[in-house]
Amino acid sequence: MFDTNILIHLAKDNSLRLLQRINPDNQKVYISVVALAELKSFALQNNWGPRRLNLIGLLLEDISAVTISDNLTDTYAQIDAYSQRRNRLFTEYNFTTARNMGKNDLWIAATAALLGLKLVTTDGDFDHLHEVFFDVKRLRPADLR
């Protein structure tokens, strides 16, 4: 599953080589509909032109967007409570202070967790969830240029 920041990097790559580097085995790629909405908002706010919008359209043809449903709400609640160190199901945490996740990131995390998908991202917002709810693969932005 790709985080929004990965989609933004992919939108800057006309050759599609970056997608091949990120996904060398050509596995099925998923995104949350939340990441799709964030990407569209980012494109609008940054006045992306037709070339970049067409590239995103091509990329999205091969990516499955997972919608938000009632099935995600329990997982969302578990991850949010865990991030605040207030989840009764856990007695130990791999972090010392609460992690205030953005609501969109919580939906993306819940989707990855419920579907058992590895989350590919460039930021550390999901690090505390690694190997607890799902695997996180963090890429350095410099490596995506």
N, C-alpha and C positions, 0 to 999 in steps of 0.2 A: 504494500500500500504506500502510495506516494503522499507526502505532506505537501502543502501548498507551495512551500519554498522550492521544492524540486520541480514542480510544474512551471514555476516562473523561470527557473534556469533552463528548462527544456524549451520554453518559448523563445529563448534567445539563440537557440542553436539551429540554424537553417539546414545543416547537413544531416541532422538526426543522429550524428555519431555519439552524442552525449547519452542518448537513450540506450544505445548499444553498449556503452561503457557501464552505465548504471544497471542494466538488465542484460548481461551477456548471454544468458541462457534463454532469452526470449520467453520468460515466464509470463503468465497472465498478470496484467497490472490492474490494480484497483485503486480508486480514490473514493473519499467520502464526498457526498453531494455538497457538504460544507466547504471542502477544499475547492470544488468547482465554483461555488458562489464567491469564495474569496478571490479566486483567480479572475473571474469576470469583473469583480469590483476593482481589482488591481489594474486590469486592462483599461477599464473606463477612466479611472483616476489618472492614469499615465498616458492617456490618448494613444493607445497602441493603434498602429495603422493596419491596413488590410493584409499586408504581407505576414505580419506576426499573428494576426487573428486567424488567417488561413492556416498557418502552421499549427496553431493550437487546435483548430478544427480537425486537421489530419491526425494529430496525436490522440485526440479524444475518441476518434473512431475505433481505436484499438484498446481503449481503457474502459473498464466497467465502473460506473459511478454507483455507489451504494447509497440508497436513500435512508433517511432517518425513519425509524418505525418504533413501535412500542417495545420490540425485542431489545432495542438498545438502551432503554431507560434504566434498567437494573444495572447494567454494566457501567453506564455513565455514573450512576450514584455510587457504585463501589469504588470507581477510580477517583471520583471527586473526594469522597470520604477518606480514602487512602492517602491522597495527596495532602489532605489537611491533618493527617496523622490521627484521624478520628474514626477509623473503620474497625468495628469490633471483631472482625474476622482476622485481624492481624495484631500480633503482640510485639513484633519487631519490624522496624522500618530501616531501609538502607539510606536514610537521610535524617538529619537532626531537627530541621525546622520545616514548617508547612511549606508546600509548594503551591503557590496560587496560579493555577493554570487558567488560561483564557477559556471562555465557554466554547469557542469553536475548536480549540485544541482538545477539549474534553470529548466533544462529539467524534473527532477524528480518532482519538485514542480508544474510545468505546467501540468504534467500528472495527478497528484493527484487532482489539482484544476479542470481541465476540466472534469474529471470523477466523481467528487464529493466524493472522497475517503479520509478517514483519513490516515494521514501519520504517520507511526510508526518509530521512530528513537532514537538514543542514544545521539545525539548532539543538540546544540542550534541553528544550522544554519537556521532553519525554524521557530523559535519562533515568529519572527515579522509578519509572515504570518498567524499565528493561529487565527481562527475566522474571518479572512478577506477574504482569498481565500479558505481555507480548515481547518479542525481540525488537530492538531498535538498532538500525544501521545508520550511524551518523556519518555523513560525508562532509568534508571541509569545502566551503564555498570556493576556495582557491583551486581545488581539484576539479571543479566543474566548468572551468573557463577554457 
